[in-house]
C-alpha cells in the first residue's frame, strides 16, 4: 500500500492548513510541488504507512528534494 502524505502549509491570509488532495494524487510528488509553490510556506510533511501503522516527519527530505530540482 502506498503511503499517504499530510502536507501542512501556511499563508498570510489563511494561516496554517493541510492541503487537500484526491487519494490517488496524494504522493511524494505532490509534497515536493507544495514545497516549490510560492503561494504558501511549507510547514510540515508527514508520511503515513497505514498498513504498518507508522508515521514519519519527512519535511527536511522534501525541502531538500525541492531545492535540488530548483538548482537543476
N, CA, C, O and CB atoms as a CASP TS submission, in Angstrom:
PFRMAT TS
TARGET T0000
AUTHOR 0000-0000-0000
METHOD Language model
MODEL 1
PARENT N/A
ATOM      1  N   UNK     1       0.852  -1.181   0.000  1.00  0.00           N
ATOM      2  CA  UNK     1       0.000   0.000   0.000  1.00  0.00           C
ATOM      3  C   UNK     1       0.898   1.244   0.000  1.00  0.00           C
ATOM      4  O   UNK     1       1.843   1.339   0.784  1.00  0.00           O
ATOM      5  CB  UNK     1      -0.970  -0.002   1.236  1.00  0.00           C
ATOM      6  N   UNK     2       0.595   2.176  -0.873  1.00  0.00           N
ATOM      7  CA  UNK     2       1.371   3.420  -0.971  1.00  0.00           C
ATOM      8  C   UNK     2       1.121   4.313   0.239  1.00  0.00           C
ATOM      9  O   UNK     2       0.017   4.341   0.782  1.00  0.00           O
ATOM     10  CB  UNK     2       1.018   4.178  -2.266  1.00  0.00           C
ATOM     11  N   UNK     3       2.152   5.038   0.655  1.00  0.00           N
ATOM     12  CA  UNK     3       1.964   5.925   1.810  1.00  0.00           C
ATOM     13  C   UNK     3       1.070   7.118   1.471  1.00  0.00           C
ATOM     14  O   UNK     3       0.913   7.489   0.307  1.00  0.00           O
ATOM     15  CB  UNK     3       3.320   6.423   2.318  1.00  0.00           C
ATOM     16  N   UNK     4       0.496   7.698   2.503  1.00  0.00           N
ATOM     17  CA  UNK     4      -0.248   8.952   2.401  1.00  0.00           C
ATOM     18  C   UNK     4       0.650  10.074   2.892  1.00  0.00           C
ATOM     19  O   UNK     4       1.518   9.863   3.740  1.00  0.00           O
ATOM     20  CB  UNK     4      -1.582   8.898   3.220  1.00  0.00           C
ATOM     21  N   UNK     5       0.437  11.261   2.357  1.00  0.00           N
ATOM     22  CA  UNK     5       1.224  12.419   2.774  1.00  0.00           C
ATOM     23  C   UNK     5       0.291  13.499   3.291  1.00  0.00           C
ATOM     24  O   UNK     5      -0.613  13.946   2.585  1.00  0.00           O
ATOM     25  CB  UNK     5       2.089  12.956   1.607  1.00  0.00           C
ATOM     26  N   UNK     6       0.519  13.912   4.528  1.00  0.00           N
ATOM     27  CA  UNK     6      -0.214  15.026   5.104  1.00  0.00           C
ATOM     28  C   UNK     6       0.705  16.235   5.013  1.00  0.00           C
ATOM     29  O   UNK     6       1.768  16.273   5.632  1.00  0.00           O
ATOM     30  CB  UNK     6      -0.662  14.736   6.593  1.00  0.00           C
ATOM     31  N   UNK     7       0.278  17.224   4.228  1.00  0.00           N
ATOM     32  CA  UNK     7       1.116  18.374   3.900  1.00  0.00           C
ATOM     33  C   UNK     7       0.516  19.623   4.526  1.00  0.00           C
ATOM     34  O   UNK     7      -0.539  20.100   4.107  1.00  0.00           O
ATOM     35  CB  UNK     7       1.259  18.543   2.362  1.00  0.00           C
ATOM     36  N   UNK     8       1.201  20.142   5.531  1.00  0.00           N
ATOM     37  CA  UNK     8       0.742  21.343   6.224  1.00  0.00           C
ATOM     38  C   UNK     8       1.477  22.551   5.646  1.00  0.00           C
ATOM     39  O   UNK     8       2.702  22.549   5.518  1.00  0.00           O
ATOM     40  CB  UNK     8       0.975  21.230   7.769  1.00  0.00           C
ATOM     41  N   UNK     9       0.712  23.574   5.303  1.00  0.00           N
ATOM     42  CA  UNK     9       1.275  24.797   4.745  1.00  0.00           C
ATOM     43  C   UNK     9       0.756  26.001   5.521  1.00  0.00           C
ATOM     44  O   UNK     9      -0.148  25.888   6.349  1.00  0.00           O
ATOM     45  CB  UNK     9       0.931  24.926   3.243  1.00  0.00           C
ATOM     46  N   UNK    10       1.347  27.148   5.233  1.00  0.00           N
ATOM     47  CA  UNK    10       0.936  28.380   5.912  1.00  0.00           C
ATOM     48  C   UNK    10       0.877  29.504   4.886  1.00  0.00           C
ATOM     49  O   UNK    10       1.756  29.640   4.035  1.00  0.00           O
ATOM     50  CB  UNK    10       1.916  28.742   7.080  1.00  0.00           C
ATOM     51  N   UNK    11      -0.175  30.300   4.987  1.00  0.00           N
ATOM     52  CA  UNK    11      -0.288  31.508   4.180  1.00  0.00           C
ATOM     53  C   UNK    11      -0.623  32.673   5.096  1.00  0.00           C
ATOM     54  O   UNK    11      -1.157  32.495   6.191  1.00  0.00           O
ATOM     55  CB  UNK    11      -1.363  31.347   3.067  1.00  0.00           C
ATOM     56  N   UNK    12      -0.305  33.841   4.635  1.00  0.00           N
ATOM     57  CA  UNK    12      -0.578  35.055   5.411  1.00  0.00           C
ATOM     58  C   UNK    12      -2.076  35.191   5.698  1.00  0.00           C
ATOM     59  O   UNK    12      -2.482  35.490   6.821  1.00  0.00           O
ATOM     60  CB  UNK    12      -0.064  36.304   4.658  1.00  0.00           C
ATOM     61  N   UNK    13      -2.873  34.969   4.680  1.00  0.00           N
ATOM     62  CA  UNK    13      -4.313  35.190   4.787  1.00  0.00           C
ATOM     63  C   UNK    13      -5.056  34.081   5.535  1.00  0.00           C
ATOM     64  O   UNK    13      -5.949  34.367   6.333  1.00  0.00           O
ATOM     65  CB  UNK    13      -4.894  35.334   3.417  1.00  0.00           C
ATOM     66  N   UNK    14      -4.700  32.830   5.285  1.00  0.00           N
ATOM     67  CA  UNK    14      -5.452  31.711   5.856  1.00  0.00           C
ATOM     68  C   UNK    14      -4.807  31.078   7.085  1.00  0.00           C
ATOM     69  O   UNK    14      -5.459  30.299   7.781  1.00  0.00           O
ATOM     70  CB  UNK    14      -5.637  30.664   4.817  1.00  0.00           C
ATOM     71  N   UNK    15      -3.572  31.386   7.364  1.00  0.00           N
ATOM     72  CA  UNK    15      -2.876  30.745   8.479  1.00  0.00           C
ATOM     73  C   UNK    15      -2.385  29.363   8.078  1.00  0.00           C
ATOM     74  O   UNK    15      -2.025  29.133   6.923  1.00  0.00           O
ATOM     75  CB  UNK    15      -3.794  30.645   9.707  1.00  0.00           C
ATOM     76  N   UNK    16      -2.372  28.437   9.050  1.00  0.00           N
ATOM     77  CA  UNK    16      -1.882  27.077   8.797  1.00  0.00           C
ATOM     78  C   UNK    16      -3.048  26.159   8.438  1.00  0.00           C
ATOM     79  O   UNK    16      -4.119  26.223   9.042  1.00  0.00           O
ATOM     80  CB  UNK    16      -1.122  26.527  10.033  1.00  0.00           C
ATOM     81  N   UNK    17      -2.811  25.288   7.423  1.00  0.00           N
ATOM     82  CA  UNK    17      -3.839  24.359   6.988  1.00  0.00           C
ATOM     83  C   UNK    17      -3.198  23.213   6.222  1.00  0.00           C
ATOM     84  O   UNK    17      -2.040  23.310   5.816  1.00  0.00           O
ATOM     85  CB  UNK    17      -4.895  25.072   6.122  1.00  0.00           C
ATOM     86  N   UNK    18      -3.937  22.132   6.021  1.00  0.00           N
ATOM     87  CA  UNK    18      -3.459  20.982   5.273  1.00  0.00           C
ATOM     88  C   UNK    18      -3.986  21.044   3.843  1.00  0.00           C
ATOM     89  O   UNK    18      -5.148  21.376   3.607  1.00  0.00           O
ATOM     90  CB  UNK    18      -3.889  19.667   5.957  1.00  0.00           C
ATOM     91  N   UNK    19      -3.112  20.719   2.897  1.00  0.00           N
ATOM     92  CA  UNK    19      -3.542  20.654   1.507  1.00  0.00           C
ATOM     93  C   UNK    19      -4.506  19.486   1.342  1.00  0.00           C
ATOM     94  O   UNK    19      -4.341  18.431   1.956  1.00  0.00           O
ATOM     95  CB  UNK    19      -2.325  20.508   0.550  1.00  0.00           C
ATOM     96  N   UNK    20      -5.496  19.694   0.517  1.00  0.00           N
ATOM     97  CA  UNK    20      -6.478  18.651   0.239  1.00  0.00           C
ATOM     98  C   UNK    20      -6.155  18.034  -1.113  1.00  0.00           C
ATOM     99  O   UNK    20      -5.852  18.741  -2.073  1.00  0.00           O
ATOM    100  CB  UNK    20      -7.932  19.218   0.263  1.00  0.00           C
ATOM    101  N   UNK    21      -6.223  16.696  -1.180  1.00  0.00           N
ATOM    102  CA  UNK    21      -5.915  16.025  -2.441  1.00  0.00           C
ATOM    103  C   UNK    21      -6.718  14.746  -2.569  1.00  0.00           C
ATOM    104  O   UNK    21      -7.074  14.108  -1.578  1.00  0.00           O
ATOM    105  CB  UNK    21      -4.416  15.723  -2.545  1.00  0.00           C
ATOM    106  N   UNK    22      -6.989  14.392  -3.793  1.00  0.00           N
ATOM    107  CA  UNK    22      -7.579  13.098  -4.089  1.00  0.00           C
ATOM    108  C   UNK    22      -6.595  12.020  -3.630  1.00  0.00           C
ATOM    109  O   UNK    22      -5.387  12.170  -3.811  1.00  0.00           O
ATOM    110  CB  UNK    22      -7.913  12.958  -5.617  1.00  0.00           C
ATOM    111  N   UNK    23      -7.087  10.964  -3.053  1.00  0.00           N
ATOM    112  CA  UNK    23      -6.200   9.911  -2.529  1.00  0.00           C
ATOM    113  C   UNK    23      -5.267   9.357  -3.607  1.00  0.00           C
ATOM    114  O   UNK    23      -4.127   9.003  -3.304  1.00  0.00           O
ATOM    115  CB  UNK    23      -7.032   8.771  -1.936  1.00  0.00           C
ATOM    116  N   UNK    24      -5.720   9.277  -4.841  1.00  0.00           N
ATOM    117  CA  UNK    24      -4.890   8.754  -5.920  1.00  0.00           C
ATOM    118  C   UNK    24      -3.782   9.726  -6.322  1.00  0.00           C
ATOM    119  O   UNK    24      -2.769   9.304  -6.880  1.00  0.00           O
ATOM    120  CB  UNK    24      -5.751   8.435  -7.124  1.00  0.00           C
ATOM    121  N   UNK    25      -3.956  11.004  -6.049  1.00  0.00           N
ATOM    122  CA  UNK    25      -2.950  12.011  -6.400  1.00  0.00           C
ATOM    123  C   UNK    25      -2.065  12.374  -5.219  1.00  0.00           C
ATOM    124  O   UNK    25      -1.074  13.087  -5.381  1.00  0.00           O
ATOM    125  CB  UNK    25      -3.624  13.259  -6.931  1.00  0.00           C
ATOM    126  N   UNK    26      -2.410  11.895  -4.043  1.00  0.00           N
ATOM    127  CA  UNK    26      -1.664  12.197  -2.833  1.00  0.00           C
ATOM    128  C   UNK    26      -0.381  11.374  -2.854  1.00  0.00           C
ATOM    129  O   UNK    26      -0.415  10.148  -2.755  1.00  0.00           O
ATOM    130  CB  UNK    26      -2.511  11.900  -1.550  1.00  0.00           C
ATOM    131  N   UNK    27       0.754  12.067  -2.985  1.00  0.00           N
ATOM    132  CA  UNK    27       2.020  11.359  -3.036  1.00  0.00           C
ATOM    133  C   UNK    27       3.193  12.284  -2.790  1.00  0.00           C
ATOM    134  O   UNK    27       3.035  13.482  -2.557  1.00  0.00           O
ATOM    135  CB  UNK    27       2.179  10.671  -4.364  1.00  0.00           C
ATOM    136  N   UNK    28       4.371  11.694  -2.849  1.00  0.00           N
ATOM    137  CA  UNK    28       5.608  12.434  -2.605  1.00  0.00           C
ATOM    138  C   UNK    28       5.761  13.580  -3.615  1.00  0.00           C
ATOM    139  O   UNK    28       6.226  14.664  -3.264  1.00  0.00           O
ATOM    140  CB  UNK    28       6.827  11.486  -2.681  1.00  0.00           C
ATOM    141  N   UNK    29       5.366  13.332  -4.869  1.00  0.00           N
ATOM    142  CA  UNK    29       5.467  14.360  -5.903  1.00  0.00           C
ATOM    143  C   UNK    29       4.638  15.590  -5.516  1.00  0.00           C
ATOM    144  O   UNK    29       5.080  16.723  -5.706  1.00  0.00           O
ATOM    145  CB  UNK    29       4.999  13.802  -7.269  1.00  0.00           C
ATOM    146  N   UNK    30       3.452  15.368  -4.981  1.00  0.00           N
ATOM    147  CA  UNK    30       2.603  16.479  -4.551  1.00  0.00           C
ATOM    148  C   UNK    30       3.267  17.254  -3.419  1.00  0.00           C
ATOM    149  O   UNK    30       3.183  18.481  -3.370  1.00  0.00           O
ATOM    150  CB  UNK    30       1.223  15.964  -4.104  1.00  0.00           C
ATOM    151  N   UNK    31       3.924  16.542  -2.513  1.00  0.00           N
ATOM    152  CA  UNK    31       4.615  17.194  -1.402  1.00  0.00           C
ATOM    153  C   UNK    31       5.763  18.065  -1.902  1.00  0.00           C
ATOM    154  O   UNK    31       5.969  19.171  -1.403  1.00  0.00           O
ATOM    155  CB  UNK    31       5.140  16.149  -0.413  1.00  0.00           C
ATOM    156  N   UNK    32       6.503  17.573  -2.877  1.00  0.00           N
ATOM    157  CA  UNK    32       7.614  18.349  -3.451  1.00  0.00           C
ATOM    158  C   UNK    32       7.078  19.577  -4.174  1.00  0.00           C
ATOM    159  O   UNK    32       7.645  20.664  -4.062  1.00  0.00           O
ATOM    160  CB  UNK    32       8.452  17.478  -4.424  1.00  0.00           C
ATOM    161  N   UNK    33       5.994  19.408  -4.911  1.00  0.00           N
ATOM    162  CA  UNK    33       5.375  20.550  -5.593  1.00  0.00           C
ATOM    163  C   UNK    33       4.896  21.594  -4.590  1.00  0.00           C
ATOM    164  O   UNK    33       4.994  22.794  -4.846  1.00  0.00           O
ATOM    165  CB  UNK    33       4.199  20.081  -6.465  1.00  0.00           C
ATOM    166  N   UNK    34       4.384  21.146  -3.458  1.00  0.00           N
ATOM    167  CA  UNK    34       3.938  22.077  -2.416  1.00  0.00           C
ATOM    168  C   UNK    34       5.113  22.864  -1.860  1.00  0.00           C
ATOM    169  O   UNK    34       4.982  24.051  -1.562  1.00  0.00           O
ATOM    170  CB  UNK    34       3.227  21.321  -1.284  1.00  0.00           C
ATOM    171  N   UNK    35       6.254  22.215  -1.720  1.00  0.00           N
ATOM    172  CA  UNK    35       7.450  22.894  -1.214  1.00  0.00           C
ATOM    173  C   UNK    35       7.954  23.939  -2.204  1.00  0.00           C
ATOM    174  O   UNK    35       8.548  24.939  -1.801  1.00  0.00           O
ATOM    175  CB  UNK    35       8.556  21.876  -0.919  1.00  0.00           C
ATOM    176  N   UNK    36       7.724  23.717  -3.482  1.00  0.00           N
ATOM    177  CA  UNK    36       8.187  24.646  -4.519  1.00  0.00           C
ATOM    178  C   UNK    36       7.180  25.759  -4.804  1.00  0.00           C
ATOM    179  O   UNK    36       7.524  26.738  -5.465  1.00  0.00           O
ATOM    180  CB  UNK    36       8.477  23.886  -5.800  1.00  0.00           C
ATOM    181  N   UNK    37       5.963  25.632  -4.328  1.00  0.00           N
ATOM    182  CA  UNK    37       4.889  26.585  -4.611  1.00  0.00           C
ATOM    183  C   UNK    37       5.105  27.877  -3.818  1.00  0.00           C
ATOM    184  O   UNK    37       5.194  27.855  -2.590  1.00  0.00           O
ATOM    185  CB  UNK    37       3.509  25.966  -4.272  1.00  0.00           C
ATOM    186  N   UNK    38       5.186  28.975  -4.517  1.00  0.00           N
ATOM    187  CA  UNK    38       5.455  30.264  -3.866  1.00  0.00           C
ATOM    188  C   UNK    38       4.210  30.875  -3.210  1.00  0.00           C
ATOM    189  O   UNK    38       4.318  31.894  -2.527  1.00  0.00           O
ATOM    190  CB  UNK    38       6.019  31.242  -4.882  1.00  0.00           C
ATOM    191  N   UNK    39       3.043  30.277  -3.403  1.00  0.00           N
ATOM    192  CA  UNK    39       1.816  30.829  -2.818  1.00  0.00           C
ATOM    193  C   UNK    39       1.700  30.561  -1.327  1.00  0.00           C
ATOM    194  O   UNK    39       0.907  31.204  -0.639  1.00  0.00           O
ATOM    195  CB  UNK    39       0.610  30.261  -3.522  1.00  0.00           C
ATOM    196  N   UNK    40       2.483  29.617  -0.822  1.00  0.00           N
ATOM    197  CA  UNK    40       2.426  29.291   0.595  1.00  0.00           C
ATOM    198  C   UNK    40       3.778  28.784   1.088  1.00  0.00           C
ATOM    199  O   UNK    40       4.667  28.472   0.295  1.00  0.00           O
ATOM    200  CB  UNK    40       1.338  28.249   0.859  1.00  0.00           C
ATOM    201  N   UNK    41       3.913  28.707   2.394  1.00  0.00           N
ATOM    202  CA  UNK    41       5.138  28.218   3.019  1.00  0.00           C
ATOM    203  C   UNK    41       4.886  26.805   3.541  1.00  0.00           C
ATOM    204  O   UNK    41       3.898  26.563   4.235  1.00  0.00           O
ATOM    205  CB  UNK    41       5.603  29.167   4.171  1.00  0.00           C
ATOM    206  N   UNK    42       5.772  25.883   3.211  1.00  0.00           N
ATOM    207  CA  UNK    42       5.651  24.515   3.706  1.00  0.00           C
ATOM    208  C   UNK    42       5.984  24.481   5.194  1.00  0.00           C
ATOM    209  O   UNK    42       7.023  24.996   5.609  1.00  0.00           O
ATOM    210  CB  UNK    42       6.579  23.556   2.914  1.00  0.00           C
ATOM    211  N   UNK    43       5.120  23.886   5.992  1.00  0.00           N
ATOM    212  CA  UNK    43       5.328  23.797   7.435  1.00  0.00           C
ATOM    213  C   UNK    43       5.795  22.399   7.821  1.00  0.00           C
ATOM    214  O   UNK    43       6.799  22.243   8.515  1.00  0.00           O
ATOM    215  CB  UNK    43       4.038  24.158   8.192  1.00  0.00           C
ATOM    216  N   UNK    44       5.064  21.385   7.368  1.00  0.00           N
ATOM    217  CA  UNK    44       5.385  20.009   7.769  1.00  0.00           C
ATOM    218  C   UNK    44       4.831  19.019   6.766  1.00  0.00           C
ATOM    219  O   UNK    44       3.761  19.226   6.195  1.00  0.00           O
ATOM    220  CB  UNK    44       4.831  19.705   9.167  1.00  0.00           C
ATOM    221  N   UNK    45       5.579  17.930   6.554  1.00  0.00           N
ATOM    222  CA  UNK    45       5.107  16.831   5.719  1.00  0.00           C
ATOM    223  C   UNK    45       5.232  15.546   6.531  1.00  0.00           C
ATOM    224  O   UNK    45       6.316  15.176   6.982  1.00  0.00           O
ATOM    225  CB  UNK    45       5.917  16.739   4.373  1.00  0.00           C
ATOM    226  N   UNK    46       4.102  14.882   6.703  1.00  0.00           N
ATOM    227  CA  UNK    46       4.075  13.601   7.406  1.00  0.00           C
ATOM    228  C   UNK    46       3.792  12.492   6.398  1.00  0.00           C
ATOM    229  O   UNK    46       2.865  12.590   5.594  1.00  0.00           O
ATOM    230  CB  UNK    46       3.007  13.604   8.544  1.00  0.00           C
ATOM    231  N   UNK    47       4.598  11.442   6.453  1.00  0.00           N
ATOM    232  CA  UNK    47       4.425  10.279   5.580  1.00  0.00           C
ATOM    233  C   UNK    47       3.820   9.160   6.421  1.00  0.00           C
ATOM    234  O   UNK    47       4.418   8.718   7.401  1.00  0.00           O
ATOM    235  CB  UNK    47       5.792   9.830   4.926  1.00  0.00           C
ATOM    236  N   UNK    48       2.630   8.705   6.031  1.00  0.00           N
ATOM    237  CA  UNK    48       1.881   7.722   6.814  1.00  0.00           C
ATOM    238  C   UNK    48       1.796   6.410   6.041  1.00  0.00           C
ATOM    239  O   UNK    48       1.325   6.368   4.904  1.00  0.00           O
ATOM    240  CB  UNK    48       0.460   8.248   7.152  1.00  0.00           C
ATOM    241  N   UNK    49       2.262   5.342   6.684  1.00  0.00           N
ATOM    242  CA  UNK    49       2.120   3.998   6.138  1.00  0.00           C
ATOM    243  C   UNK    49       1.006   3.315   6.927  1.00  0.00           C
ATOM    244  O   UNK    49       1.232   2.799   8.022  1.00  0.00           O
ATOM    245  CB  UNK    49       3.477   3.184   6.218  1.00  0.00           C
ATOM    246  N   UNK    50      -0.195   3.318   6.358  1.00  0.00           N
ATOM    247  CA  UNK    50      -1.366   2.786   7.057  1.00  0.00           C
ATOM    248  C   UNK    50      -1.213   1.317   7.421  1.00  0.00           C
ATOM    249  O   UNK    50      -1.569   0.907   8.526  1.00  0.00           O
ATOM    250  CB  UNK    50      -2.600   2.967   6.208  1.00  0.00           C
ATOM    251  N   UNK    51      -0.683   0.523   6.492  1.00  0.00           N
ATOM    252  CA  UNK    51      -0.579  -0.911   6.735  1.00  0.00           C
ATOM    253  C   UNK    51       0.445  -1.250   7.817  1.00  0.00           C
ATOM    254  O   UNK    51       0.357  -2.309   8.438  1.00  0.00           O
ATOM    255  CB  UNK    51      -0.219  -1.622   5.453  1.00  0.00           C
ATOM    256  N   UNK    52       1.418  -0.363   8.048  1.00  0.00           N
ATOM    257  CA  UNK    52       2.427  -0.586   9.081  1.00  0.00           C
ATOM    258  C   UNK    52       2.086   0.139  10.384  1.00  0.00           C
ATOM    259  O   UNK    52       2.628  -0.177  11.443  1.00  0.00           O
ATOM    260  CB  UNK    52       3.790  -0.132   8.582  1.00  0.00           C
ATOM    261  N   UNK    53       1.186   1.107  10.291  1.00  0.00           N
ATOM    262  CA  UNK    53       0.839   1.901  11.463  1.00  0.00           C
ATOM    263  C   UNK    53       1.958   2.838  11.882  1.00  0.00           C
ATOM    264  O   UNK    53       2.158   3.085  13.071  1.00  0.00           O
ATOM    265  CB  UNK    53       0.484   0.997  12.610  1.00  0.00           C
ATOM    266  N   UNK    54       2.702   3.370  10.885  1.00  0.00           N
ATOM    267  CA  UNK    54       3.823   4.262  11.193  1.00  0.00           C
ATOM    268  C   UNK    54       3.646   5.620  10.532  1.00  0.00           C
ATOM    269  O   UNK    54       2.992   5.753   9.497  1.00  0.00           O
ATOM    270  CB  UNK    54       5.144   3.634  10.747  1.00  0.00           C
ATOM    271  N   UNK    55       4.251   6.628  11.163  1.00  0.00           N
ATOM    272  CA  UNK    55       4.235   7.998  10.663  1.00  0.00           C
ATOM    273  C   UNK    55       5.644   8.552  10.795  1.00  0.00           C
ATOM    274  O   UNK    55       6.278   8.403  11.839  1.00  0.00           O
ATOM    275  CB  UNK    55       3.196   8.886  11.437  1.00  0.00           C
ATOM    276  N   UNK    56       6.138   9.199   9.728  1.00  0.00           N
ATOM    277  CA  UNK    56       7.452   9.829   9.773  1.00  0.00           C
ATOM    278  C   UNK    56       7.340  11.283   9.342  1.00  0.00           C
ATOM    279  O   UNK    56       6.599  11.610   8.415  1.00  0.00           O
ATOM    280  CB  UNK    56       8.456   9.073   8.877  1.00  0.00           C
ATOM    281  N   UNK    57       8.071  12.139  10.011  1.00  0.00           N
ATOM    282  CA  UNK    57       8.168  13.538   9.613  1.00  0.00           C
ATOM    283  C   UNK    57       9.287  13.612   8.574  1.00  0.00           C
ATOM    284  O   UNK    57      10.459  13.422   8.900  1.00  0.00           O
ATOM    285  CB  UNK    57       8.448  14.493  10.858  1.00  0.00           C
ATOM    286  N   UNK    58       8.917  13.890   7.319  1.00  0.00           N
ATOM    287  CA  UNK    58       9.909  13.931   6.237  1.00  0.00           C
ATOM    288  C   UNK    58      10.040  15.339   5.658  1.00  0.00           C
ATOM    289  O   UNK    58      10.439  15.503   4.505  1.00  0.00           O
ATOM    290  CB  UNK    58       9.527  12.941   5.125  1.00  0.00           C
ATOM    291  N   UNK    59       9.714  16.331   6.439  1.00  0.00           N
ATOM    292  CA  UNK    59       9.743  17.714   5.972  1.00  0.00           C
ATOM    293  C   UNK    59      11.106  18.087   5.404  1.00  0.00           C
ATOM    294  O   UNK    59      11.180  18.641   4.308  1.00  0.00           O
ATOM    295  CB  UNK    59       9.379  18.659   7.106  1.00  0.00           C
ATOM    296  N   UNK    60      12.168  17.799   6.115  1.00  0.00           N
ATOM    297  CA  UNK    60      13.507  18.189   5.652  1.00  0.00           C
ATOM    298  C   UNK    60      13.886  17.463   4.364  1.00  0.00           C
ATOM    299  O   UNK    60      14.546  18.046   3.504  1.00  0.00           O
ATOM    300  CB  UNK    60      14.551  17.902   6.738  1.00  0.00           C
ATOM    301  N   UNK    61      13.481  16.199   4.216  1.00  0.00           N
ATOM    302  CA  UNK    61      13.763  15.456   2.979  1.00  0.00           C
ATOM    303  C   UNK    61      13.065  16.104   1.787  1.00  0.00           C
ATOM    304  O   UNK    61      13.660  16.250   0.719  1.00  0.00           O
ATOM    305  CB  UNK    61      13.317  13.986   3.117  1.00  0.00           C
ATOM    306  N   UNK    62      11.808  16.490   1.968  1.00  0.00           N
ATOM    307  CA  UNK    62      11.025  17.097   0.888  1.00  0.00           C
ATOM    308  C   UNK    62      11.614  18.455   0.498  1.00  0.00           C
ATOM    309  O   UNK    62      11.722  18.762  -0.689  1.00  0.00           O
ATOM    310  CB  UNK    62       9.546  17.257   1.313  1.00  0.00           C
ATOM    311  N   UNK    63      11.990  19.261   1.478  1.00  0.00           N
ATOM    312  CA  UNK    63      12.582  20.568   1.193  1.00  0.00           C
ATOM    313  C   UNK    63      13.888  20.396   0.427  1.00  0.00           C
ATOM    314  O   UNK    63      14.159  21.140  -0.516  1.00  0.00           O
ATOM    315  CB  UNK    63      12.825  21.357   2.500  1.00  0.00           C
ATOM    316  N   UNK    64      14.697  19.421   0.827  1.00  0.00           N
ATOM    317  CA  UNK    64      15.963  19.164   0.137  1.00  0.00           C
ATOM    318  C   UNK    64      15.721  18.740  -1.310  1.00  0.00           C
ATOM    319  O   UNK    64      16.401  19.224  -2.215  1.00  0.00           O
ATOM    320  CB  UNK    64      16.767  18.083   0.877  1.00  0.00           C
ATOM    321  N   UNK    65      14.768  17.847  -1.540  1.00  0.00           N
ATOM    322  CA  UNK    65      14.450  17.421  -2.909  1.00  0.00           C
ATOM    323  C   UNK    65      13.949  18.595  -3.753  1.00  0.00           C
ATOM    324  O   UNK    65      14.321  18.725  -4.920  1.00  0.00           O
ATOM    325  CB  UNK    65      13.396  16.300  -2.889  1.00  0.00           C
ATOM    326  N   UNK    66      13.119  19.434  -3.175  1.00  0.00           N
ATOM    327  CA  UNK    66      12.598  20.599  -3.908  1.00  0.00           C
ATOM    328  C   UNK    66      13.739  21.562  -4.271  1.00  0.00           C
ATOM    329  O   UNK    66      13.763  22.105  -5.376  1.00  0.00           O
ATOM    330  CB  UNK    66      11.521  21.339  -3.059  1.00  0.00           C
ATOM    331  N   UNK    67      14.669  21.768  -3.356  1.00  0.00           N
ATOM    332  CA  UNK    67      15.807  22.646  -3.620  1.00  0.00           C
ATOM    333  C   UNK    67      16.697  22.080  -4.711  1.00  0.00           C
ATOM    334  O   UNK    67      17.226  22.840  -5.522  1.00  0.00           O
ATOM    335  CB  UNK    67      16.616  22.865  -2.348  1.00  0.00           C
ATOM    336  N   UNK    68      16.878  20.762  -4.754  1.00  0.00           N
ATOM    337  CA  UNK    68      17.686  20.132  -5.789  1.00  0.00           C
ATOM    338  C   UNK    68      17.048  20.324  -7.161  1.00  0.00           C
ATOM    339  O   UNK    68      17.754  20.517  -8.151  1.00  0.00           O
ATOM    340  CB  UNK    68      17.869  18.640  -5.490  1.00  0.00           C
ATOM    341  N   UNK    69      15.732  20.274  -7.226  1.00  0.00           N
ATOM    342  CA  UNK    69      15.042  20.492  -8.503  1.00  0.00           C
ATOM    343  C   UNK    69      15.217  21.935  -8.978  1.00  0.00           C
ATOM    344  O   UNK    69      15.331  22.180 -10.179  1.00  0.00           O
ATOM    345  CB  UNK    69      13.542  20.156  -8.368  1.00  0.00           C
ATOM    346  N   UNK    70      15.238  22.879  -8.056  1.00  0.00           N
ATOM    347  CA  UNK    70      15.395  24.282  -8.430  1.00  0.00           C
ATOM    348  C   UNK    70      16.783  24.557  -8.973  1.00  0.00           C
ATOM    349  O   UNK    70      16.947  25.397  -9.858  1.00  0.00           O
ATOM    350  CB  UNK    70      15.118  25.183  -7.239  1.00  0.00           C
ATOM    351  N   UNK    71      17.792  23.856  -8.451  1.00  0.00           N
ATOM    352  CA  UNK    71      19.171  24.038  -8.906  1.00  0.00           C
ATOM    353  C   UNK    71      19.354  23.428 -10.284  1.00  0.00           C
ATOM    354  O   UNK    71      20.092  23.965 -11.110  1.00  0.00           O
ATOM    355  CB  UNK    71      20.163  23.414  -7.910  1.00  0.00           C
ATOM    356  N   UNK    72      18.687  22.306 -10.538  1.00  0.00           N
ATOM    357  CA  UNK    72      18.857  21.592 -11.816  1.00  0.00           C
ATOM    358  C   UNK    72      18.292  22.330 -12.986  1.00  0.00           C
ATOM    359  O   UNK    72      18.366  21.847 -14.116  1.00  0.00           O
ATOM    360  CB  UNK    72      18.223  20.250 -11.747  1.00  0.00           C
TER
END
